[in-house]
Amino acid sequence: MSTLCEITLRVRYAETDQMAVAHHSSHVVWFEVGRIELLRQLGFSYLEMEQDGMNLPVVELRCRYKHPARYDDEVTLRTRLAQLRGSLLRFRYELVRKSDDRLLAEGESVHVVVGNDMKKTRLSDKYRDALLAAAAGDAAEV
């Protein structure tokens, strides 16, 4: 089973629309928060990766909205690395309401490793080894 990062967020007023429902764009921001925290949990930061000349631009993003997250809801975001293949990383996300564990949204983002020159590159061993260990059971590098 892959490493799971769980974080708790509270839906802020600024993240909602006129109906007090979390705006769809907030989910994308929350996914990024989950991804960054997963990397921290693995022992390094995204800033550290950037300083080492590796960037992870989003090349694909999907979010399926199941039920609304509302203002002041406490939500749990579950993030895992679903695939690591060469220069491609695929993260999966689940957003659940903490009070009833109801699935609110699920999503996926795909990233390609690029250098500072924006050309595709491979992860250094330092990051690849940690990410492979995190993906054990779900994703394998080929």
TIRO-2110 file (N, C-alpha, C; in Angstrom, 1 decimal):
// TIRO-2110
0.8, -1.2, 0.0, N, 1, A
0.0, 0.0, 0.0, CA, 1, A
0.9, 1.2, 0.0, C, 1, A
0.5, 2.2, -0.8, N, 2, A
1.3, 3.4, -0.9, CA, 2, A
1.2, 4.3, 0.4, C, 2, A
2.1, 5.2, 0.5, N, 3, A
2.1, 6.1, 1.6, CA, 3, A
1.0, 7.1, 1.4, C, 3, A
0.2, 7.3, 2.5, N, 4, A
-0.9, 8.2, 2.5, CA, 4, A
-0.6, 9.4, 3.3, C, 4, A
-0.9, 10.6, 2.8, N, 5, A
-0.8, 11.8, 3.6, CA, 5, A
-2.2, 12.3, 3.8, C, 5, A
-2.5, 12.5, 5.1, N, 6, A
-3.8, 13.1, 5.5, CA, 6, A
-3.6, 14.4, 6.1, C, 6, A
-4.3, 15.4, 5.7, N, 7, A
-4.3, 16.7, 6.3, CA, 7, A
-5.7, 17.2, 6.5, C, 7, A
-5.9, 18.0, 7.5, N, 8, A
-7.2, 18.6, 7.8, CA, 8, A
-7.3, 20.0, 7.4, C, 8, A
-8.3, 20.4, 6.8, N, 9, A
-8.5, 21.8, 6.4, CA, 9, A
-9.9, 22.3, 6.8, C, 9, A
-10.1, 23.6, 7.0, N, 10, A
-11.4, 24.1, 7.2, CA, 10, A
-11.7, 25.0, 6.1, C, 10, A
-12.9, 24.8, 5.5, N, 11, A
-13.3, 25.6, 4.4, CA, 11, A
-13.5, 27.1, 4.9, C, 11, A
-12.7, 28.0, 4.3, N, 12, A
-12.8, 29.4, 4.7, CA, 12, A
-13.8, 30.1, 3.8, C, 12, A
-14.3, 31.2, 4.4, N, 13, A
-15.4, 32.0, 3.7, CA, 13, A
-14.9, 32.4, 2.3, C, 13, A
-13.6, 32.8, 2.2, N, 14, A
-13.1, 33.3, 0.9, CA, 14, A
-13.0, 32.2, -0.1, C, 14, A
-13.1, 31.0, 0.3, N, 15, A
-13.1, 29.8, -0.7, CA, 15, A
-14.5, 29.4, -1.2, C, 15, A
-15.5, 30.2, -0.7, N, 16, A
-16.9, 29.8, -1.1, CA, 16, A
-17.5, 30.7, -2.1, C, 16, A
-18.6, 30.3, -2.7, N, 17, A
-19.4, 31.1, -3.6, CA, 17, A
-20.5, 31.7, -2.8, C, 17, A
-21.5, 32.3, -3.5, N, 18, A
-22.6, 33.0, -2.9, CA, 18, A
-23.5, 32.0, -2.1, C, 18, A
-23.4, 30.8, -2.4, N, 19, A
-24.2, 29.7, -1.8, CA, 19, A
-23.5, 29.1, -0.6, C, 19, A
-22.4, 29.6, -0.2, N, 20, A
-21.5, 29.1, 0.9, CA, 20, A
-21.0, 27.7, 0.6, C, 20, A
-20.9, 27.4, -0.7, N, 21, A
-20.3, 26.1, -1.2, CA, 21, A
-18.9, 26.4, -1.6, C, 21, A
-17.9, 25.5, -1.3, N, 22, A
-16.6, 25.7, -1.7, CA, 22, A
-16.5, 25.8, -3.2, C, 22, A
-15.9, 26.9, -3.7, N, 23, A
-15.7, 27.1, -5.1, CA, 23, A
-14.9, 26.0, -5.7, C, 23, A
-15.2, 25.5, -7.0, N, 24, A
-14.5, 24.4, -7.6, CA, 24, A
-13.0, 24.7, -7.6, C, 24, A
-12.6, 25.9, -7.8, N, 25, A
-11.1, 26.2, -7.9, CA, 25, A
-10.4, 25.9, -6.6, C, 25, A
-11.1, 26.0, -5.5, N, 26, A
-10.5, 25.7, -4.2, CA, 26, A
-9.9, 24.3, -4.1, C, 26, A
-10.6, 23.4, -4.7, N, 27, A
-10.2, 22.0, -4.7, CA, 27, A
-8.8, 21.8, -5.3, C, 27, A
-8.5, 22.5, -6.4, N, 28, A
-7.2, 22.5, -7.0, CA, 28, A
-6.1, 23.0, -6.1, C, 28, A
-6.4, 24.0, -5.4, N, 29, A
-5.5, 24.6, -4.4, CA, 29, A
-5.3, 23.6, -3.3, C, 29, A
-6.3, 23.0, -2.8, N, 30, A
-6.2, 22.0, -1.7, CA, 30, A
-5.4, 20.8, -2.2, C, 30, A
-5.6, 20.4, -3.4, N, 31, A
-4.8, 19.2, -4.0, CA, 31, A
-3.3, 19.6, -3.9, C, 31, A
-3.0, 20.8, -4.3, N, 32, A
-1.6, 21.2, -4.2, CA, 32, A
-1.0, 21.2, -2.8, C, 32, A
-1.8, 21.6, -1.8, N, 33, A
-1.4, 21.6, -0.4, CA, 33, A
-1.1, 20.1, 0.0, C, 33, A
-2.0, 19.2, -0.4, N, 34, A
-1.8, 17.8, -0.1, CA, 34, A
-0.5, 17.2, -0.7, C, 34, A
-0.3, 17.6, -2.0, N, 35, A
0.9, 17.1, -2.7, CA, 35, A
2.2, 17.6, -2.0, C, 35, A
2.2, 18.9, -1.6, N, 36, A
3.4, 19.5, -1.0, CA, 36, A
3.6, 18.8, 0.4, C, 36, A
2.5, 18.6, 1.1, N, 37, A
2.7, 18.0, 2.4, CA, 37, A
3.1, 16.5, 2.3, C, 37, A
2.7, 15.8, 1.3, N, 38, A
3.1, 14.4, 1.1, CA, 38, A
4.7, 14.4, 0.9, C, 38, A
5.2, 15.4, 0.1, N, 39, A
6.6, 15.5, -0.1, CA, 39, A
7.3, 15.7, 1.2, C, 39, A
6.8, 16.6, 2.0, N, 40, A
7.4, 16.9, 3.3, CA, 40, A
7.4, 15.6, 4.2, C, 40, A
6.3, 14.9, 4.1, N, 41, A
6.2, 13.6, 4.9, CA, 41, A
7.3, 12.6, 4.5, C, 41, A
7.7, 12.7, 3.2, N, 42, A
8.7, 11.8, 2.7, CA, 42, A
10.2, 12.3, 3.0, C, 42, A
10.3, 13.5, 3.6, N, 43, A
11.6, 14.0, 4.1, CA, 43, A
12.2, 15.1, 3.3, C, 43, A
11.5, 15.7, 2.3, N, 44, A
12.0, 16.8, 1.6, CA, 44, A
10.9, 17.7, 1.2, C, 44, A
11.2, 18.9, 0.8, N, 45, A
10.2, 19.9, 0.4, CA, 45, A
10.3, 20.1, -1.1, C, 45, A
9.2, 20.7, -1.7, N, 46, A
9.2, 21.0, -3.1, CA, 46, A
10.2, 22.1, -3.4, C, 46, A
10.4, 23.0, -2.4, N, 47, A
11.4, 24.1, -2.5, CA, 47, A
12.7, 23.5, -2.7, C, 47, A
13.0, 22.5, -1.9, N, 48, A
14.3, 21.8, -2.0, CA, 48, A
14.5, 21.2, -3.4, C, 48, A
13.4, 20.6, -4.0, N, 49, A
13.5, 20.0, -5.3, CA, 49, A
13.8, 21.1, -6.3, C, 49, A
13.1, 22.2, -6.2, N, 50, A
13.4, 23.4, -7.1, CA, 50, A
14.8, 23.9, -7.0, C, 50, A
15.3, 23.9, -5.8, N, 51, A
16.7, 24.4, -5.6, CA, 51, A
17.7, 23.4, -6.2, C, 51, A
17.3, 22.1, -6.3, N, 52, A
18.1, 21.1, -7.0, CA, 52, A
17.9, 21.0, -8.5, C, 52, A
17.1, 22.0, -9.0, N, 53, A
16.9, 22.0, -10.5, CA, 53, A
15.8, 21.1, -11.0, C, 53, A
14.9, 20.7, -10.1, N, 54, A
13.8, 19.8, -10.6, CA, 54, A
12.4, 20.5, -10.3, C, 54, A
11.6, 20.5, -11.3, N, 55, A
10.3, 21.1, -11.2, CA, 55, A
9.2, 20.1, -11.6, C, 55, A
8.0, 20.2, -11.0, N, 56, A
6.9, 19.3, -11.3, CA, 56, A
5.7, 20.0, -11.9, C, 56, A
5.7, 20.5, -13.1, N, 57, A
4.5, 21.2, -13.6, CA, 57, A
3.4, 20.3, -13.8, C, 57, A
2.2, 20.8, -13.6, N, 58, A
1.0, 20.0, -13.8, CA, 58, A
0.7, 19.9, -15.3, C, 58, A
0.6, 18.7, -15.8, N, 59, A
0.3, 18.6, -17.2, CA, 59, A
-1.2, 18.0, -17.5, C, 59, A
-1.8, 17.5, -16.4, N, 60, A
-3.1, 17.1, -16.5, CA, 60, A
-3.7, 17.1, -15.1, C, 60, A
-5.0, 17.5, -15.0, N, 61, A
-5.7, 17.6, -13.7, CA, 61, A
-7.1, 17.2, -13.9, C, 61, A
-7.6, 16.4, -12.9, N, 62, A
-9.0, 16.0, -13.0, CA, 62, A
-9.6, 16.1, -11.6, C, 62, A
-10.8, 16.5, -11.5, N, 63, A
-11.5, 16.6, -10.2, CA, 63, A
-13.0, 16.2, -10.4, C, 63, A
-13.4, 15.2, -9.7, N, 64, A
-14.9, 14.8, -9.7, CA, 64, A
-15.5, 15.2, -8.4, C, 64, A
-16.5, 16.1, -8.5, N, 65, A
-17.2, 16.7, -7.4, CA, 65, A
-18.4, 15.8, -7.1, C, 65, A
-18.4, 15.2, -5.9, N, 66, A
-19.5, 14.3, -5.5, CA, 66, A
-20.6, 15.0, -4.6, C, 66, A
-20.1, 15.8, -3.6, N, 67, A
-21.0, 16.5, -2.7, CA, 67, A
-20.3, 17.8, -2.4, C, 67, A
-21.1, 18.8, -2.1, N, 68, A
-20.5, 20.1, -1.8, CA, 68, A
-19.8, 20.2, -0.4, C, 68, A
-18.6, 20.8, -0.4, N, 69, A
-18.0, 21.2, 0.8, CA, 69, A
-18.5, 22.6, 1.1, C, 69, A
-18.9, 22.9, 2.3, N, 70, A
-19.5, 24.1, 2.7, CA, 70, A
-18.7, 25.0, 3.7, C, 70, A
-19.0, 26.2, 3.7, N, 71, A
-18.3, 27.1, 4.6, CA, 71, A
-18.2, 26.5, 6.0, C, 71, A
-17.0, 26.6, 6.6, N, 72, A
-16.7, 26.1, 8.0, CA, 72, A
-16.7, 24.6, 8.1, C, 72, A
-16.9, 23.8, 7.1, N, 73, A
-16.7, 22.4, 7.1, CA, 73, A
-15.3, 22.1, 7.4, C, 73, A
-15.0, 21.1, 8.3, N, 74, A
-13.7, 20.6, 8.4, CA, 74, A
-13.6, 19.4, 7.5, C, 74, A
-12.6, 19.4, 6.6, N, 75, A
-12.4, 18.3, 5.6, CA, 75, A
-11.1, 17.7, 5.8, C, 75, A
-11.0, 16.5, 5.4, N, 76, A
-9.7, 15.7, 5.4, CA, 76, A
-9.4, 15.5, 3.9, C, 76, A
-8.1, 15.8, 3.6, N, 77, A
-7.6, 15.6, 2.3, CA, 77, A
-6.6, 14.4, 2.3, C, 77, A
-6.9, 13.4, 1.6, N, 78, A
-6.0, 12.2, 1.5, CA, 78, A
-5.3, 12.3, 0.2, C, 78, A
-3.9, 12.2, 0.2, N, 79, A
-3.1, 12.3, -1.0, CA, 79, A
-2.2, 11.1, -1.0, C, 79, A
-2.0, 10.5, -2.2, N, 80, A
-1.0, 9.5, -2.4, CA, 80, A
-0.4, 9.6, -3.7, C, 80, A
0.8, 9.0, -3.9, N, 81, A
1.4, 8.9, -5.2, CA, 81, A
0.9, 7.6, -5.8, C, 81, A
0.2, 7.7, -6.9, N, 82, A
-0.3, 6.6, -7.6, CA, 82, A
0.6, 6.0, -8.6, C, 82, A
1.5, 6.8, -9.2, N, 83, A
2.3, 6.2, -10.2, CA, 83, A
3.6, 7.1, -10.3, C, 83, A
4.7, 6.4, -10.5, N, 84, A
6.0, 7.0, -10.8, CA, 84, A
6.6, 6.2, -12.0, C, 84, A
6.7, 6.8, -13.1, N, 85, A
7.2, 6.1, -14.3, CA, 85, A
8.1, 7.1, -15.1, C, 85, A
9.4, 6.8, -15.0, N, 86, A
10.3, 7.7, -15.7, CA, 86, A
10.2, 9.1, -15.1, C, 86, A
9.8, 10.0, -16.0, N, 87, A
9.7, 11.4, -15.6, CA, 87, A
8.2, 11.8, -15.2, C, 87, A
7.4, 10.8, -15.1, N, 88, A
5.9, 11.1, -14.9, CA, 88, A
5.5, 10.7, -13.5, C, 88, A
4.8, 11.6, -12.8, N, 89, A
4.3, 11.3, -11.5, CA, 89, A
2.8, 11.5, -11.5, C, 89, A
2.0, 10.6, -10.9, N, 90, A
0.6, 10.8, -10.9, CA, 90, A
0.1, 10.7, -9.4, C, 90, A
-0.5, 11.8, -8.9, N, 91, A
-1.0, 11.8, -7.6, CA, 91, A
-2.5, 11.6, -7.6, C, 91, A
-3.1, 11.0, -6.5, N, 92, A
-4.5, 10.8, -6.4, CA, 92, A
-5.0, 11.5, -5.1, C, 92, A
-6.2, 12.0, -5.1, N, 93, A
-6.7, 12.8, -3.9, CA, 93, A
-8.1, 12.4, -3.6, C, 93, A
-8.4, 12.4, -2.3, N, 94, A
-9.8, 12.2, -1.9, CA, 94, A
-10.0, 13.3, -0.8, C, 94, A
-11.2, 14.0, -1.0, N, 95, A
-11.6, 15.0, 0.0, CA, 95, A
-12.8, 14.5, 0.7, C, 95, A
-12.8, 14.3, 2.0, N, 96, A
-13.9, 13.9, 2.8, CA, 96, A
-14.3, 14.8, 3.9, C, 96, A
-15.6, 14.9, 4.2, N, 97, A
-16.0, 15.8, 5.3, CA, 97, A
-15.7, 15.0, 6.6, C, 97, A
-15.1, 15.7, 7.5, N, 98, A
-14.6, 15.0, 8.7, CA, 98, A
-15.8, 14.6, 9.6, C, 98, A
-16.8, 15.3, 9.6, N, 99, A
-17.9, 15.0, 10.6, CA, 99, A
-18.6, 13.7, 10.2, C, 99, A
-18.7, 13.3, 8.9, N, 100, A
-19.5, 12.1, 8.5, CA, 100, A
-18.7, 11.2, 7.5, C, 100, A
-17.4, 11.6, 7.3, N, 101, A
-16.6, 10.8, 6.4, CA, 101, A
-17.2, 10.7, 5.0, C, 101, A
-18.0, 11.6, 4.6, N, 102, A
-18.6, 11.6, 3.2, CA, 102, A
-17.6, 12.0, 2.2, C, 102, A
-17.5, 11.3, 1.1, N, 103, A
-16.6, 11.6, 0.0, CA, 103, A
-17.2, 12.9, -0.7, C, 103, A
-16.4, 14.0, -0.7, N, 104, A
-16.9, 15.2, -1.3, CA, 104, A
-16.3, 15.4, -2.7, C, 104, A
-15.1, 14.9, -2.9, N, 105, A
-14.4, 15.0, -4.2, CA, 105, A
-13.3, 14.1, -4.3, C, 105, A
-13.0, 13.7, -5.5, N, 106, A
-11.8, 12.9, -5.8, CA, 106, A
-11.1, 13.4, -7.0, C, 106, A
-9.8, 13.3, -7.1, N, 107, A
-9.1, 13.8, -8.2, CA, 107, A
-7.8, 13.2, -8.4, C, 107, A
-7.1, 13.7, -9.4, N, 108, A
-5.8, 13.2, -9.9, CA, 108, A
-5.1, 14.3, -10.6, C, 108, A
-3.8, 14.4, -10.3, N, 109, A
-2.9, 15.3, -11.1, CA, 109, A
-1.7, 14.5, -11.6, C, 109, A
-1.3, 14.9, -12.9, N, 110, A
-0.2, 14.3, -13.5, CA, 110, A
0.9, 15.4, -13.7, C, 110, A
2.1, 15.0, -13.4, N, 111, A
3.2, 16.0, -13.4, CA, 111, A
4.4, 15.3, -14.2, C, 111, A
5.1, 16.2, -14.9, N, 112, A
6.3, 15.8, -15.6, CA, 112, A
7.5, 16.5, -15.0, C, 112, A
8.5, 15.7, -14.7, N, 113, A
9.8, 16.3, -14.1, CA, 113, A
10.5, 17.1, -15.2, C, 113, A
10.8, 18.3, -14.9, N, 114, A
11.5, 19.2, -15.9, CA, 114, A
12.6, 19.9, -15.1, C, 114, A
13.7, 20.2, -15.8, N, 115, A
14.8, 21.0, -15.2, CA, 115, A
14.4, 22.5, -15.3, C, 115, A
15.3, 23.3, -14.8, N, 116, A
15.1, 24.8, -14.9, CA, 116, A
15.0, 25.3, -16.3, C, 116, A
15.5, 24.5, -17.3, N, 117, A
15.4, 24.9, -18.7, CA, 117, A
14.1, 24.4, -19.3, C, 117, A
13.2, 23.8, -18.4, N, 118, A
11.8, 23.4, -18.8, CA, 118, A
11.9, 22.1, -19.8, C, 118, A
13.1, 21.5, -19.8, N, 119, A
13.2, 20.2, -20.6, CA, 119, A
13.0, 19.0, -19.7, C, 119, A
12.3, 18.0, -20.2, N, 120, A
12.1, 16.8, -19.4, CA, 120, A
13.4, 16.2, -18.9, C, 120, A
13.3, 15.8, -17.7, N, 121, A
14.5, 15.2, -17.1, CA, 121, A
14.0, 14.1, -16.1, C, 121, A
15.0, 13.3, -15.6, N, 122, A
14.7, 12.2, -14.6, CA, 122, A
14.9, 12.8, -13.2, C, 122, A
14.2, 12.2, -12.3, N, 123, A
14.4, 12.6, -10.9, CA, 123, A
15.8, 12.1, -10.4, C, 123, A
16.5, 12.8, -9.6, N, 124, A
17.7, 12.4, -9.0, CA, 124, A
17.4, 11.2, -8.0, C, 124, A
18.4, 10.4, -7.8, N, 125, A
18.2, 9.2, -6.9, CA, 125, A
17.6, 9.7, -5.5, C, 125, A
18.0, 10.8, -5.0, N, 126, A
17.5, 11.3, -3.8, CA, 126, A
16.0, 11.4, -3.7, C, 126, A
15.4, 11.8, -4.7, N, 127, A
13.9, 12.0, -4.7, CA, 127, A
13.3, 10.7, -5.3, C, 127, A
13.8, 10.1, -6.3, N, 128, A
13.2, 8.9, -6.9, CA, 128, A
13.1, 7.8, -5.9, C, 128, A
14.1, 7.6, -5.1, N, 129, A
14.1, 6.5, -4.1, CA, 129, A
13.0, 6.7, -3.0, C, 129, A
12.9, 7.9, -2.5, N, 130, A
11.8, 8.2, -1.6, CA, 130, A
10.4, 8.1, -2.2, C, 130, A
10.3, 8.6, -3.4, N, 131, A
9.0, 8.5, -4.1, CA, 131, A
8.6, 7.1, -4.4, C, 131, A
9.6, 6.3, -4.8, N, 132, A
9.3, 4.9, -5.1, CA, 132, A
8.9, 4.1, -3.9, C, 132, A
9.5, 4.4, -2.7, N, 133, A
9.1, 3.8, -1.5, CA, 133, A
7.7, 4.2, -1.1, C, 133, A
7.4, 5.5, -1.4, N, 134, A
6.0, 5.9, -1.0, CA, 134, A
5.0, 5.3, -1.9, C, 134, A
5.3, 4.9, -3.1, N, 135, A
4.4, 4.4, -4.1, CA, 135, A
4.3, 2.9, -4.0, C, 135, A
5.1, 2.2, -3.1, N, 136, A
5.2, 0.8, -3.1, CA, 136, A
3.8, 0.2, -2.9, C, 136, A
3.6, -0.8, -3.8, N, 137, A
2.3, -1.5, -3.8, CA, 137, A
1.3, -1.0, -4.8, C, 137, A
1.4, 0.3, -5.0, N, 138, A
0.5, 0.9, -6.0, CA, 138, A
1.1, 1.2, -7.3, C, 138, A
2.3, 1.8, -7.3, N, 139, A
2.9, 2.2, -8.5, CA, 139, A
4.4, 1.7, -8.6, C, 139, A
4.8, 1.4, -9.7, N, 140, A
6.2, 1.0, -9.9, CA, 140, A
6.8, 1.7, -11.1, C, 140, A
8.1, 2.0, -10.9, N, 141, A
8.8, 2.7, -12.0, CA, 141, A
9.1, 1.7, -13.1, C, 141, A
8.9, 2.0, -14.3, N, 142, A
9.2, 1.2, -15.4, CA, 142, A
10.2, 1.9, -16.4, C, 142, A
END
